[in-house]
Amino acid sequence: MAKANVSPSPGQPLAEREPASTTRESSAAETDASLALAPQRMSAELLQAVDLAIERPAREVPTMQLARTLEEAGPRTFVYIDSQGRVRPPTQYRMMQAASYAMLTTILVGGSVLYTYLWGVMGLLFPLVFGSLVGRNLLVTRRINQAALLSSHDRLDEAEALLRRLLKRRMLGRRLRALCHHNLGAVATRRGEHAEALLQLRSAIGLYQESWRKSPHLRSCQYGEVIALCNLGRVDEARERLQAMTGTEQGDYLLLKYWTTELYVRFCAGDEPPPPSELWDRAERALKITASSALLALCAWAYTRGRTPDHDMAWHLLRESLDRLDNEPLGRIMPPLWKWMVENRSAAESAA
């Protein structure tokens, strides 16, 4: 949880005392008063909180940056994906936003006129109720986006605090609640808390399946569940979850996630790698994408396996993976993979 900003206070409030009735009582009261007015020593916990507030003052939420293509997307940039999991340019995102706002405005104005005509003054309740509901949902959506931004910049405590405050709101829709749990799962993953990540991701999956089955976030969340199971050592269960997913991935964003997840299951289980032609397709595509460190490392591992290992290609891909980390906490996101990367780093660098 995010730690509250604590500012040092000038002193503790003095306790109220009754006036002295005798000289001896007056002397004792003066002694007590002098002790009360003396500087009070703060507890270690309070001092730590004050130091943290000074070292880490409140910062603004970073600005969201949308990449034009999947290839250009970095660890701290976002992409706009359609219902098929395809990355779309930022211009289409802005057009969709403008169209949504225009539609909402039309409904608000048209509904106000209609209900005022039918019910008179009572019809004015429609714009108030509708406007407040829409405004509330837009505000919550904006807060969720802010939490995602904070998480991508490793401000995990702030992101978690924001998301948990949103979940405490009454009458929060299932779609928005699913997004909150999904982002909490991402926060836990970046911390290396994979049991918590699994819990949050499964909560999100249940809400997505109830209210938003066509959302690409559902499949993305399911891939996150498989990775969390692998990190917890439950590889057989992870394989079953992955095999139970039906449908062909059409979008480039979801296809990249599928390749990464499927290879990670193979890696954690010690299975054979994919056929050479399929492996080359994945490696070639990963080399074109900036934020593909995990997939490149998994392809590197796959090239060291199989009937005819290709260590030259493997160490080339591993070097590329290490170069593209960009401070991404892969050691917490995929601990077994990171361990393999560290163990083989010197071999890859010496082969350059």
C-alpha positions as CSV (number, residue, x, y, z in Angstrom):
1,M,0.0,0.0,0.0
2,A,1.2,3.5,-0.6
3,K,2.7,5.2,2.4
4,A,1.0,8.4,3.5
5,N,3.0,11.6,3.2
6,V,3.8,12.7,6.8
7,S,4.8,16.2,7.7
8,P,6.6,16.9,11.0
9,S,4.2,18.4,13.5
10,P,5.4,21.3,15.9
11,G,4.7,19.2,19.0
12,Q,2.2,17.0,20.8
13,P,-0.9,18.6,22.2
14,L,-0.6,19.3,25.9
15,A,-2.9,17.5,28.3
16,E,-5.3,19.8,30.2
17,R,-4.6,20.0,33.9
18,E,-6.6,21.2,36.9
19,P,-5.2,24.4,38.6
20,A,-3.0,23.9,41.7
21,S,-4.7,24.4,45.1
22,T,-1.6,24.5,47.3
23,T,2.0,25.6,47.1
24,R,3.3,22.0,47.0
25,E,0.8,21.1,44.2
26,S,1.8,24.2,42.3
27,S,5.5,23.1,42.3
28,A,4.5,19.7,41.1
29,A,2.3,21.2,38.4
30,E,5.2,23.4,37.2
31,T,7.4,20.4,37.0
32,D,4.8,18.5,35.0
33,A,4.3,21.6,32.7
34,S,8.0,21.9,32.0
35,L,8.1,18.2,31.1
36,A,5.1,18.6,28.8
37,L,6.7,21.7,27.1
38,A,10.0,19.9,26.6
39,P,10.6,18.6,23.0
40,Q,9.1,15.1,22.7
41,R,11.1,12.4,20.9
42,M,9.4,10.9,17.9
43,S,9.1,7.2,17.6
44,A,11.3,5.3,15.1
45,E,8.3,4.6,12.9
46,L,7.3,8.2,12.7
47,L,10.9,9.3,12.0
48,Q,11.0,6.8,9.2
49,A,7.8,8.1,7.7
50,V,9.0,11.7,7.9
51,D,12.3,10.7,6.2
52,L,10.4,8.9,3.5
53,A,8.2,11.9,2.9
54,I,11.2,14.2,2.5
55,E,13.1,11.8,0.2
56,R,10.1,10.9,-1.9
57,P,7.8,14.0,-2.1
58,A,4.5,13.8,-4.0
59,R,5.0,13.6,-7.7
60,E,2.7,14.0,-10.6
61,V,1.3,11.1,-12.6
62,P,3.4,10.5,-15.7
63,T,1.8,11.4,-19.1
64,M,0.5,8.4,-21.1
65,Q,2.4,7.8,-24.3
66,L,0.8,5.7,-27.0
67,A,3.1,4.0,-29.4
68,R,2.1,3.9,-33.1
69,T,2.9,0.2,-33.5
70,L,3.8,-2.8,-31.4
71,E,7.4,-2.6,-32.7
72,E,7.8,0.9,-31.3
73,A,6.3,0.2,-27.9
74,G,8.6,0.3,-24.9
75,P,8.3,-0.9,-21.3
76,R,6.8,2.5,-20.3
77,T,4.6,3.2,-23.3
78,F,1.1,1.9,-24.0
79,V,-0.7,0.7,-27.1
80,Y,-4.3,0.9,-28.2
81,I,-5.7,-2.5,-29.1
82,D,-9.0,-3.3,-30.7
83,S,-11.4,-6.2,-29.7
84,Q,-9.3,-8.6,-31.7
85,G,-6.1,-7.8,-29.9
86,R,-4.6,-5.8,-32.8
87,V,-2.5,-2.7,-32.1
88,R,-4.1,0.4,-33.6
89,P,-2.5,3.9,-34.1
90,P,-3.1,6.6,-31.5
91,T,-5.1,8.6,-34.1
92,Q,-7.8,5.9,-34.1
93,Y,-7.8,6.0,-30.3
94,R,-8.5,9.7,-30.3
95,M,-11.2,9.3,-32.9
96,M,-12.9,6.7,-30.8
97,Q,-12.7,8.9,-27.8
98,A,-14.2,11.8,-29.7
99,A,-17.0,9.6,-31.1
100,S,-17.8,8.3,-27.6
101,Y,-18.0,11.8,-26.2
102,A,-20.1,13.0,-29.1
103,M,-22.5,10.1,-28.6
104,L,-22.8,10.7,-24.8
105,T,-23.5,14.4,-25.4
106,T,-26.2,13.6,-28.0
107,I,-27.8,11.2,-25.5
108,L,-27.7,13.7,-22.7
109,V,-29.1,16.6,-24.7
110,G,-31.7,14.5,-26.6
111,G,-32.8,12.7,-23.4
112,S,-33.1,16.0,-21.6
113,V,-35.3,17.5,-24.2
114,L,-37.5,14.3,-24.5
115,Y,-38.0,13.8,-20.8
116,T,-38.6,17.5,-20.2
117,Y,-41.3,17.4,-22.9
118,L,-42.9,14.3,-21.4
119,W,-42.6,15.0,-17.6
120,G,-42.0,18.7,-17.4
121,V,-39.7,19.9,-14.7
122,M,-39.3,16.4,-13.4
123,G,-37.6,15.5,-16.7
124,L,-34.6,17.6,-15.7
125,L,-33.7,14.7,-13.4
126,F,-32.5,12.7,-16.4
127,P,-29.5,14.9,-17.3
128,L,-28.5,15.0,-13.6
129,V,-28.7,11.3,-13.0
130,F,-27.3,10.3,-16.4
131,G,-24.5,12.9,-16.3
132,S,-23.4,11.9,-12.8
133,L,-23.2,8.2,-13.7
134,V,-21.3,8.8,-16.9
135,G,-19.0,11.3,-15.2
136,R,-18.3,8.9,-12.4
137,N,-17.4,6.1,-14.8
138,L,-15.1,8.4,-16.8
139,L,-13.4,9.5,-13.6
140,V,-12.9,5.9,-12.4
141,T,-11.5,4.9,-15.9
142,R,-9.1,7.8,-15.7
143,R,-7.9,6.7,-12.3
144,I,-7.3,3.2,-13.5
145,N,-5.2,4.5,-16.4
146,Q,-3.2,6.6,-13.9
147,A,-2.6,3.5,-11.8
148,A,-1.4,1.6,-14.9
149,L,1.0,4.5,-15.6
150,L,2.3,4.5,-12.0
151,S,2.8,0.8,-12.1
152,S,4.8,1.0,-15.4
153,H,7.1,3.6,-13.7
154,D,7.6,1.2,-10.7
155,R,5.6,3.5,-8.4
156,L,3.8,0.3,-7.2
157,D,2.7,1.5,-3.7
158,E,0.9,4.5,-5.3
159,A,-0.7,2.4,-7.9
160,E,-1.9,-0.2,-5.4
161,A,-3.3,2.4,-3.1
162,L,-5.2,4.1,-5.9
163,L,-6.7,0.8,-7.2
164,R,-7.8,-0.4,-3.7
165,R,-9.5,2.9,-3.1
166,L,-11.4,2.5,-6.3
167,L,-12.5,-1.0,-5.3
168,K,-14.0,0.3,-2.1
169,R,-16.4,2.5,-4.0
170,R,-20.0,1.4,-3.9
171,M,-21.9,0.4,-7.1
172,L,-18.7,0.0,-9.1
173,G,-19.4,-1.8,-12.3
174,R,-18.1,-5.2,-13.0
175,R,-16.0,-4.1,-16.0
176,L,-14.3,-1.4,-14.0
177,R,-13.8,-3.7,-11.1
178,A,-12.3,-6.3,-13.4
179,L,-9.8,-3.6,-14.7
180,C,-8.9,-2.8,-11.1
181,H,-8.1,-6.4,-10.2
182,H,-6.3,-6.9,-13.5
183,N,-4.0,-3.9,-12.7
184,L,-3.5,-5.1,-9.1
185,G,-2.3,-8.4,-10.6
186,A,0.2,-6.5,-12.7
187,V,1.4,-4.6,-9.6
188,A,1.8,-7.8,-7.6
189,T,3.7,-9.4,-10.6
190,R,6.2,-6.6,-10.8
191,R,6.8,-7.0,-7.1
192,G,7.4,-10.7,-7.4
193,E,4.3,-11.5,-5.3
194,H,3.0,-14.2,-7.6
195,A,0.4,-15.8,-5.2
196,E,-1.2,-12.4,-4.8
197,A,-1.0,-11.8,-8.6
198,L,-2.7,-15.1,-9.2
199,L,-5.5,-14.2,-6.7
200,Q,-6.1,-10.8,-8.4
201,L,-5.9,-12.1,-11.9
202,R,-8.4,-14.8,-11.2
203,S,-10.8,-12.3,-9.7
204,A,-10.4,-10.2,-12.9
205,I,-11.0,-13.2,-15.1
206,G,-14.2,-14.1,-13.4
207,L,-15.5,-10.5,-13.8
208,Y,-14.5,-10.3,-17.4
209,Q,-16.2,-13.6,-18.2
210,E,-19.4,-12.3,-16.6
211,S,-19.6,-8.9,-18.2
212,W,-17.0,-8.5,-21.0
213,R,-16.2,-11.8,-22.7
214,K,-15.2,-10.0,-26.0
215,S,-12.6,-7.8,-24.3
216,P,-9.0,-8.5,-25.3
217,H,-8.1,-7.9,-21.7
218,L,-9.7,-11.3,-20.8
219,R,-7.2,-13.3,-22.8
220,S,-4.3,-11.1,-21.7
221,C,-5.4,-11.7,-18.1
222,Q,-5.6,-15.5,-18.7
223,Y,-2.0,-15.5,-20.0
224,G,-1.0,-13.6,-16.9
225,E,-2.6,-16.4,-14.8
226,V,-0.6,-19.0,-16.7
227,I,2.7,-17.2,-16.0
228,A,1.8,-16.7,-12.3
229,L,1.2,-20.5,-12.0
230,C,4.6,-21.2,-13.6
231,N,6.3,-18.8,-11.2
232,L,4.6,-20.7,-8.3
233,G,5.9,-24.0,-9.6
234,R,2.4,-25.3,-10.6
235,V,3.5,-26.0,-14.2
236,D,1.1,-28.8,-14.9
237,E,-1.8,-26.6,-13.9
238,A,-0.4,-23.8,-16.1
239,R,-0.2,-26.1,-19.1
240,E,-3.8,-27.2,-18.6
241,R,-5.0,-23.6,-18.4
242,L,-3.2,-22.8,-21.6
243,Q,-4.5,-25.8,-23.5
244,A,-8.0,-25.0,-22.3
245,M,-8.0,-21.6,-24.1
246,T,-10.0,-21.9,-27.3
247,G,-9.9,-19.6,-30.4
248,T,-7.2,-18.4,-32.7
249,E,-5.2,-15.3,-31.8
250,Q,-5.6,-12.8,-34.6
251,G,-4.1,-9.6,-33.2
252,D,-0.4,-9.0,-33.0
253,Y,-0.5,-7.9,-29.4
254,L,-2.2,-11.1,-28.2
255,L,-0.1,-13.2,-30.5
256,L,3.0,-11.9,-28.9
257,K,1.6,-12.6,-25.4
258,Y,0.7,-16.2,-26.5
259,W,4.2,-16.9,-27.9
260,T,5.8,-15.6,-24.6
261,T,3.4,-17.6,-22.4
262,E,3.6,-20.8,-24.4
263,L,7.4,-20.7,-24.4
264,Y,7.5,-19.9,-20.7
265,V,5.4,-23.0,-19.9
266,R,7.9,-25.1,-22.0
267,F,10.8,-23.5,-20.3
268,C,9.5,-24.1,-16.7
269,A,8.5,-27.6,-17.6
270,G,11.7,-28.5,-19.4
271,D,9.8,-29.5,-22.5
272,E,11.1,-29.6,-26.0
273,P,11.1,-26.3,-27.9
274,P,8.8,-25.6,-30.9
275,P,9.8,-26.8,-34.4
276,P,12.7,-24.8,-35.9
277,S,10.5,-22.9,-38.5
278,E,8.0,-21.9,-35.8
279,L,10.8,-20.8,-33.4
280,W,12.4,-18.7,-36.1
281,D,9.2,-16.9,-36.8
282,R,9.0,-16.0,-33.1
283,A,12.6,-14.9,-32.9
284,E,12.4,-12.9,-36.1
285,R,9.3,-11.0,-34.9
286,A,10.7,-10.4,-31.4
287,L,13.9,-8.9,-32.9
288,K,11.7,-6.2,-34.5
289,I,10.0,-5.2,-31.2
290,T,11.6,-3.0,-28.7
291,A,9.8,-4.3,-25.6
292,S,10.4,-8.0,-26.3
293,S,13.1,-8.9,-23.7
294,A,11.3,-11.9,-22.3
295,L,10.4,-13.4,-25.6
296,L,13.9,-13.0,-26.9
297,A,15.3,-14.7,-23.9
298,L,12.9,-17.6,-24.2
299,C,13.8,-18.0,-27.9
300,A,17.4,-18.0,-26.8
301,W,16.7,-20.8,-24.4
302,A,14.8,-22.7,-27.1
303,Y,17.8,-22.5,-29.5
304,T,20.0,-24.2,-26.9
305,R,17.6,-27.2,-26.8
306,G,16.4,-29.6,-29.3
307,R,18.2,-32.1,-31.6
308,T,20.5,-29.5,-33.2
309,P,21.3,-26.7,-30.7
310,D,22.3,-23.4,-32.3
311,H,24.4,-21.6,-29.7
312,D,25.4,-18.8,-32.0
313,M,21.8,-17.8,-32.5
314,A,21.0,-18.4,-28.8
315,W,23.7,-16.1,-27.5
316,H,22.8,-13.4,-30.1
317,L,19.2,-13.4,-28.9
318,L,20.3,-13.4,-25.3
319,R,22.5,-10.4,-25.8
320,E,19.6,-8.6,-27.5
321,S,17.3,-9.5,-24.6
322,L,19.7,-8.1,-22.1
323,D,20.1,-4.9,-24.1
324,R,16.3,-4.3,-24.3
325,L,15.5,-4.8,-20.6
326,D,15.3,-1.0,-20.0
327,N,15.1,-1.4,-16.2
328,E,12.2,-3.9,-16.6
329,P,12.2,-6.1,-13.4
330,L,12.3,-9.4,-15.3
331,G,14.0,-11.0,-12.2
332,R,10.7,-10.5,-10.3
333,I,8.3,-11.0,-13.3
334,M,9.8,-14.3,-14.4
335,P,12.4,-15.5,-11.8
336,P,13.3,-18.8,-13.4
337,L,14.0,-17.2,-16.7
338,W,16.0,-14.5,-15.2
339,K,18.1,-17.0,-13.3
340,W,18.9,-18.8,-16.6
341,M,19.8,-15.5,-18.3
342,V,22.2,-14.6,-15.5
343,E,23.8,-18.0,-15.6
344,N,24.4,-17.8,-19.4
345,R,25.2,-14.1,-19.6
346,S,29.0,-14.5,-19.6
347,A,28.8,-17.2,-22.3
348,A,26.7,-14.9,-24.5
349,E,29.0,-11.9,-24.0
350,S,32.1,-13.9,-24.7
351,A,30.6,-15.2,-28.0
352,A,30.0,-11.7,-29.3
